[in-house]
Amino acid sequence: MRITRTTIAGIVAGIILLAVIAGYAIGLPKADDSDELPSLPDHLGDLVALSVASPTQLGNNNPQAGAAFAQATPEQAASAIKTINAGAVSSDDKAAAHLARLYGDATMRSYIDGTNKSQGGQLAVTVVDGHAGMVIPGGPAETVSASGVHYDLKRMGAALCAGQWQEPQAASAQGPATGVAYGSAECRIERDGLTYDAYGSGLSLRQVRDLLQKVVDAR
């Protein structure tokens, strides 16, 4: 079966959309006096910016993309990764521009875990002018015992964090046993008049906090 550039790009379209979704959905504070925003790095711990990710890193994060790249010719793979990287740049820029119209200066970058160590971990990091606003967990901030879903809302060092995860599930007629499943996670830190926000999926709350702290400390 021939795998085209369009096929591969379509498989990872959901990854590229992470930055746009986060940019429109995350409630960030109103702008204050402008401060110079930091440049977000190409690599953040085990994560790599989607705009510079390689076919191997994309495959580690998304098995479907990995299978498509494996069947592609070198020329198809090179063309596809160029399109995907460029799409990520465009997506990040559009999300940042949308935020800037609302809040003042803003920068954003989308990342994926290209090491195959997480559950397809993805992260959108945003920095804007202003003071840290409220972070909410998207749930009742307690364990829903019937399903084993946890909604966490906590302060972790300098960060305010909220997220959700599900306890391991035993094997049953409905399916095989599963490990801890991480849903959405968000952390926010205020430093020197700027708000740093990280919104991720497939990553624990502590992983998101630690990655965001790396961005803050690098400034």
N, C-alpha and C positions, 0 to 999 in steps of 0.2 A: 504494500500500500504506500502510495506516495504521500509524504507529509509536506505540506506547503508552508511557506512563511506565514500565511494568514491563519492556518490551523494552529500553529504554535502560539502566535500572538493572541489568538482567541482564548486559548487555554489559560493564559495568565492575565487575561483582562481583568479578572476579579482582584488580582493582586494590585494592579495599577490603580484600580478604582479606590483602593483603601485610602489613599491620601485625599482624594476629592471628598469621599464620604466623611472622613474625619474632619476635613476643613469646613464642611457645611454643618456638621452635626454637633461638634463640640462647642459648648457655650463658654466663650472666653470674655474677659473683662473689657470694658470700654477703654479706649486708648488714653494714655497720660502723655506728658511731654516726651518727645521722641528720644530714645537711646539707641546707640548703634547696636544692631542685632549681630549675633555671632554667626559665623559660617558653620553649617552643620557638616560633620565629617562623612567621608565615604564609607568608613567602617565604624561600627559601634559595638564593641564586644564581639560576639559571634555573629552579629548582624551585618549585612552589607546593604548599602543604598541600592534600590532597584535600578536606579539610573546607571549603575556601573556593574551590576550583577552579571556573572558569566552563565553560560548554559548549564554548567555543572551545578552552580549554586541555585539556579532556578529549579533544576531537577531535584535537588535535595529538598527544597521547600515544597515542591508540588510534583508528586509522582507522575501525574498526567503529562506535565510539561517535560519531565525527564524522559518519558517513553517517546514522546513526539520528537524530541531532539535526537534520541538514539536512532530513530528511523530516518532522520533527515540526512540529506547529503551535506558535506561541509559548506557548500555555497548556500544552501537553504538555511542552515543553522546560523551562519554568519549574518545573513540578511535578516533573519527573524530576531536575533538578539539585538541587532542595531535598531530595529523598529521598536522592540520592547523597551530598551534603554531610553530612546528618544521619547516614547510615550510616557515614561515615568517622569522625565524632566518636564514635559508639558503639563502633566497632571499635577505635579507639585507646584509649578508656577501658577496654574489657574487657581488652585486652592488657596495659595498665599495671597494672590491678587484679590480674591473674594473676601478673605479675612481683612486685608488692608483697607478695603472700602468701608468696612464696618468699624474696625478697631485701630486704624493707623498702621504703622509699619509692621510687617509680619513676614516670617519665613517658615517654610515647611519642607520636610523631606520624608519620603517613605522608605522603609527598610524591610528586608526579609531575612529570616534565619536560613542561611545557605549551607549550614553544617549538618543538617538532618538530626540535630539534637533535640528539637522541640516538636510540637504538634503543628508543624507548618507555621511557625511563629511569624507574625507580621507586626510592624510598629510604624506609627506616624508620629513624628516629633514636630512640634510647633513652638515658635517663640514669637511673642508679641509684646508691645509696650503695655504697661499697666500693672495693676495689682491683681493678685490671685483671687479668683472668684470661687464660688461654691462647686464642690465636686460631689456628685451623687452616684449611688451604685446601680441605679436602674431597677431597684427592687426594695424589699423591706428591710435591708441591712440586718438580716438574721438568717439562720438556717431553716430551709423549708424541709422539715424532717421526712415528709412522704417521698420526696424525690431525691433527697440528699444534696440539693443545690444550696450553696452558700453565697450570700450577698455580703461582701465585706466593705466596711467603711472605716478607715483608720488613718492615723498619722504615723508615718514611717520616717523617722528622722526629720528632715526638713520638708518632706513631701506629704501632701494630702492625697490619699489614694482611695479608689473605689473599684470594685471588680466582682466577678462572680466565677465560681468553679463548682464542679460536681464531684462528689465522692466516688471512689472506685465502685464499680458495679459487679456483682457476682454473675457467673454464667446462669442463664435461664432459658426458658423456651423461646424467649424473644430475641436472644442473641448471646454471643460469647462474653466472657468477662472483660471488663475494661479497667484501665487505670484512671487516675485523676484526670479529669477533662477541664481544661481552662477555657473560659469564655472570654468576655471582654475585660480589659483592665485599663485603668487610667490613673496617672499620677501627675501632680502639678506642684511646681516649686516656684517661689518668688525670690528673686535675687537682683539687687541693684536696679530696681525699677522695671525689671522685665519679668514676664511670666513664661515659664517653660512648661510645656504640656507634652505628655507621651500617652498615646492611646494605642493599645495593642490587642491582639487576639492570639490564642494559642500559647500565651506566655503567662507565667504566674505574676501575681501582684509584686512580689519581691524582685523578679527579673525586670519588670517594667520600671520599678523605682530605681534599681541599680543602674540601668541603662540611661535613664533620665539624669541621674546624678553625675554620670560621666560627662554628659553634655554641659551641665552646669559648671562642673569643676574645670572643664577645659577652657572656659572663657578667660 
